[in-house]
């Protein structure tokens, strides 16, 4: 294609985003963080793969869940693929973050059931989905495509890269990682959705 034709397409996209903003629609997926929204011109764009990388136990999953929750609150179907935590553990964290129950209350069984039911009612209105059963790159990419076709995945979150199983165990680690990210990038482009991929850095990393 001529670069001028692609520039015209960019101009059309900018105009569409402007019209959508005026009509209160989300052309991009808001991140849930004001500064990050400004840095990304309003949020994540379809076709992008976003790497959230940090050392263990610094809050990668919490940031991911905030992003997924914000997308769903704005009516954008979000699917979380959790390879580390179970679905029940994720749901429990969401109850904690909503402030309806504390870990101590949960441990003692001293909970306000009305608050929990109200929280569940709110979440039922949001298109927020979770899959904690699939493990391989083939299963993840196939499920993202099918979920997108069903209208359940306009942004995908994967927690995390190092736990995605590969069928070729003889490949060096850097090749395995390159293959996984390349396939996820291809799915992001084909489905025109952003994919947020968590990555755990070595504890010795600065």
Beta strands, then each sheet from edge to edge (+ up, - down):
strand 1: 49-54
strand 2: 78-82
strand 3: 128-131
strand 4: 155-159
strand 5: 194-200
sheet 1: 1+ 5+ 4+ 2+ 3+
end
